Amino acid sequence: MHIVHLMHNSIFTNIFVEFVNRYFNQKEHSFIVMNNNDHGCDPIYADNVYNMDTIFNPSFSHVTEIIRLSSQIILHSMFVFDYMVLLDGNESFARKTTWVIWGGDLYNQEPTIQKKRIVCNLAGVATLTEQDYGVVQAVFGKRIPNCKAIYPVLSNFSQIDKYKNNTGSRNAVRILVGHSRSDTLNHAKCFERIYHLGGHNIKIICPLSYGGRIAYAEKVIELGRSLFGDKFQPVTDYMSVERYLQFLSTMHVGIFGQHRQQALGNMYYMLFLGKKIFCHVDTPHYNELTKFGCHLYDLNTLGEHDINSLTHNDHVEANRKAITPILDHSLARLYWARIFSRKVN
């Protein structure tokens, strides 16, 4: 058995490579990782990792040979142009490929003819939420084998455990709005729902360092400052996972305005850290997290909350207990073992 992972470099790619090499046979896995300057990530170094700008350079023919000889290909999101061309031009490659759906690669736009051709030939998909699979069937009109997947979002559990009681006695109520500059997070509508709290001692904090368009981030910053003045704090610098965990631990509330599956890793972090999360209740991430036993709050009720009820949370310990099997790798190991052992054509 030899499995090839087609990935792009992101904040979680290094964590995933470490996870696979720690818990599975490193000799049975190769990672072809496309550089992604948008996330500000450094190249990943391991004996079974190939960092690339393109797979179509003739000097990289050995990489194509690795793919050809693989028993299974796992495509981690359908974003990278080179991977799309590779799978579209080689049905034999597509027939042994499992597409792990990240969210934006399913929801953000109508599928192209090329994407439909690829999906029709795939061995299967792996989804992070149950509803995502329903969308796959509706969009592509095809019943395709599906596995459940969970991405490890920590190198080790101790990374986050030390921050779980870190909020402390901070003067201002710190409200996180979104996690990136993706316009699907609907920042303006989120601001509207908390505008009535502007007279209180609050900080509205918006991470806008990656994803989406810089022009959209600039509009969010302009709007945030016009509504909340110096109580609005945009974050435009890229952070390491360790620094980001410390940053999230200082929050009291997280507000996520997206309607599609997005920001699951951030929600895992915040729920374990004891933060109160508001999101739309008719979404894949809400349904998935509540199945795990987590309690999240309806975004549509934000306008009814005063500053005290906004931060009051009776579900800290229950949420922490429910989310621990995700963060300590126990569930991820189970799900990825099933994916790695699946039979493909």
GIRAZI-V400827 format. One record per residue. N is the residue number from 0. RES is the residue in three letters. SS is DSSP state (h for helix, s for strand, l for the rest). OMEGA is omega in degrees with one decimal (NA if undefined). Layout:
n = (N N)
res = (RES RES)
ss = (SS SS)
omega = (OMEGA OMEGA)
//
This chain:
n = (0 1 2 3 4 5 6 7 8 9 10 11 12 13 14 15 16 17 18 19 20 21 22 23 24 25 26 27 28 29 30 31 32 33 34 35 36 37 38 39 40 41 42 43 44 45 46 47 48 49 50 51 52 53 54 55 56 57 58 59 60 61 62 63 64 65 66 67 68 69 70 71 72 73 74 75 76 77 78 79 80 81 82 83 84 85 86 87 88 89 90 91 92 93 94 95 96 97 98 99 100 101 102 103 104 105 106 107 108 109 110 111 112 113 114 115 116 117 118 119 120 121 122 123 124 125 126 127 128 129 130 131 132 133 134 135 136 137 138 139 140 141 142 143 144 145 146 147 148 149 150 151 152 153 154 155 156 157 158 159 160 161 162 163 164 165 166 167 168 169 170 171 172 173 174 175 176 177 178 179 180 181 182 183 184 185 186 187 188 189 190 191 192 193 194 195 196 197 198 199 200 201 202 203 204 205 206 207 208 209 210 211 212 213 214 215 216 217 218 219 220 221 222 223 224 225 226 227 228 229 230 231 232 233 234 235 236 237 238 239 240 241 242 243 244 245 246 247 248 249 250 251 252 253 254 255 256 257 258 259 260 261 262 263 264 265 266 267 268 269 270 271 272 273 274 275 276 277 278 279 280 281 282 283 284 285 286 287 288 289 290 291 292 293 294 295 296 297 298 299 300 301 302 303 304 305 306 307 308 309 310 311 312 313 314 315 316 317 318 319 320 321 322 323 324 325 326 327 328 329 330 331 332 333 334 335 336 337 338 339 340 341 342 343 344)
res = (MET HIS ILE VAL HIS LEU MET HIS ASN SER ILE PHE THR ASN ILE PHE VAL GLU PHE VAL ASN ARG TYR PHE ASN GLN LYS GLU HIS SER PHE ILE VAL MET ASN ASN ASN ASP HIS GLY CYS ASP PRO ILE TYR ALA ASP ASN VAL TYR ASN MET ASP THR ILE PHE ASN PRO SER PHE SER HIS VAL THR GLU ILE ILE ARG LEU SER SER GLN ILE ILE LEU HIS SER MET PHE VAL PHE ASP TYR MET VAL LEU LEU ASP GLY ASN GLU SER PHE ALA ARG LYS THR THR TRP VAL ILE TRP GLY GLY ASP LEU TYR ASN GLN GLU PRO THR ILE GLN LYS LYS ARG ILE VAL CYS ASN LEU ALA GLY VAL ALA THR LEU THR GLU GLN ASP TYR GLY VAL VAL GLN ALA VAL PHE GLY LYS ARG ILE PRO ASN CYS LYS ALA ILE TYR PRO VAL LEU SER ASN PHE SER GLN ILE ASP LYS TYR LYS ASN ASN THR GLY SER ARG ASN ALA VAL ARG ILE LEU VAL GLY HIS SER ARG SER ASP THR LEU ASN HIS ALA LYS CYS PHE GLU ARG ILE TYR HIS LEU GLY GLY HIS ASN ILE LYS ILE ILE CYS PRO LEU SER TYR GLY GLY ARG ILE ALA TYR ALA GLU LYS VAL ILE GLU LEU GLY ARG SER LEU PHE GLY ASP LYS PHE GLN PRO VAL THR ASP TYR MET SER VAL GLU ARG TYR LEU GLN PHE LEU SER THR MET HIS VAL GLY ILE PHE GLY GLN HIS ARG GLN GLN ALA LEU GLY ASN MET TYR TYR MET LEU PHE LEU GLY LYS LYS ILE PHE CYS HIS VAL ASP THR PRO HIS TYR ASN GLU LEU THR LYS PHE GLY CYS HIS LEU TYR ASP LEU ASN THR LEU GLY GLU HIS ASP ILE ASN SER LEU THR HIS ASN ASP HIS VAL GLU ALA ASN ARG LYS ALA ILE THR PRO ILE LEU ASP HIS SER LEU ALA ARG LEU TYR TRP ALA ARG ILE PHE SER ARG LYS VAL ASN)
ss = (l l s s s s s s l l l l h h h h h h h h h h h l l h h h s s s s s s l l h h h l l l l l l l l l s s s s l l l l l h h h h h h h h h h h h l l s s s s s l l l l h h h h h h h h l l h h h h l l s s s s l l l h h h h l l l l l h h h h h h h h h l l s s s s l l h h h h h h h h h h h l l l l l s s s l l l l l l l l l h h h h l l l l l l l l l l l s s s s s l l l l l h h h l h h h h h h h h h h h l l l l s s s s s s l l l l l l h h h h h h h h h h h h h h h h h h s s s s l l l l l h h h h h h h h h l l l s s s s l l l l l l l h h h h h h h h h l l l s s s s l l l l h h h h h h h h l l l l l s s h h h h h h l l h h h h h l l l l h h h h h h h h h h h h l l h h h h h h h h h h h l l l l l)
omega = (171.4 -176.1 175.9 177.3 175.2 -172.6 165.2 -175.3 177.7 -177.3 -176.9 -175.8 179.3 178.8 -179.2 178.4 177.7 -179.6 -178.4 -178.2 178.6 -170.3 -179.0 -178.2 -175.9 -178.2 -179.1 -176.1 170.8 -177.9 174.3 -169.0 176.3 177.9 179.4 -176.3 -178.3 -177.5 178.5 -174.6 173.8 175.4 179.8 -177.2 173.1 -175.0 -177.0 179.7 175.2 177.3 -171.1 169.7 175.6 175.8 -174.3 172.3 -177.6 -179.0 179.1 -177.2 179.6 178.6 176.6 178.4 176.4 178.8 -177.8 -175.7 -176.5 174.9 179.7 174.6 175.1 -179.0 -176.9 -177.3 -179.3 -179.3 -168.9 -176.1 -178.1 -178.7 178.0 179.2 -179.7 -176.7 179.2 -177.5 -177.2 -179.2 -179.4 175.3 -177.6 -175.5 176.3 -177.3 169.7 178.7 174.4 -171.3 -178.3 -178.9 -179.8 179.3 176.9 -168.8 -164.3 -177.4 176.1 -178.6 176.8 175.7 178.7 -178.4 178.0 178.6 -178.7 -175.9 -179.9 -177.4 -173.5 173.5 -179.2 175.3 171.2 -174.0 179.9 175.6 -179.1 -177.9 178.4 -179.5 175.5 178.5 177.8 -179.2 -179.1 -175.6 -172.9 176.7 -174.9 173.3 -173.3 -179.3 -176.3 170.8 173.8 178.1 169.3 177.1 170.1 -177.6 176.2 171.3 174.7 -172.2 -178.3 178.7 -175.5 -175.0 -177.4 -177.8 -167.9 178.4 -168.4 -174.9 176.0 -177.1 178.9 -176.2 -176.5 171.5 -174.3 -174.0 177.1 176.3 178.6 -179.4 -177.8 178.1 175.3 -178.1 176.9 178.8 172.4 -177.4 -176.1 179.3 176.2 177.5 -179.1 -176.6 179.2 -177.8 -178.2 178.9 -173.5 -179.8 -178.8 -179.9 -176.7 169.3 176.3 -171.4 -175.8 170.6 -176.8 -171.0 -176.8 179.0 174.7 -175.0 177.0 179.5 177.6 178.2 179.5 177.2 177.9 -179.7 179.3 -179.7 -178.8 -179.8 179.7 -178.1 -170.5 177.9 -177.1 173.3 178.0 -176.3 175.0 176.9 -174.5 177.7 175.4 179.9 169.4 178.4 -178.2 179.9 -179.1 177.2 177.8 177.9 -179.6 -178.2 179.7 -179.4 172.0 -173.1 172.3 -179.5 -177.5 -171.3 -177.3 177.0 178.3 176.2 -175.5 173.2 -179.2 179.9 178.3 178.7 174.5 -178.8 -172.2 178.8 178.0 -178.9 175.2 -177.5 178.7 -177.6 172.8 176.6 176.0 -173.6 179.5 -173.6 178.6 -177.2 177.3 -178.8 -178.5 -176.6 177.9 174.6 177.2 -178.9 179.2 176.3 175.6 -173.5 -176.0 179.7 -178.1 179.5 -175.5 -178.3 -179.7 -174.0 167.1 -173.0 -179.1 -179.3 178.4 -174.4 -178.3 -175.1 179.7 -169.2 -176.4 -175.3 178.4 178.6 -178.9 179.5 -177.7 -173.0 -177.2 179.5 175.9 -174.7 -179.1 174.2 -175.7 178.1 179.9 179.1 -179.9 -176.2 -178.2 174.6 177.8 -179.9 -177.5 -176.2 -177.2 179.9 177.7 -178.9 NA)
//
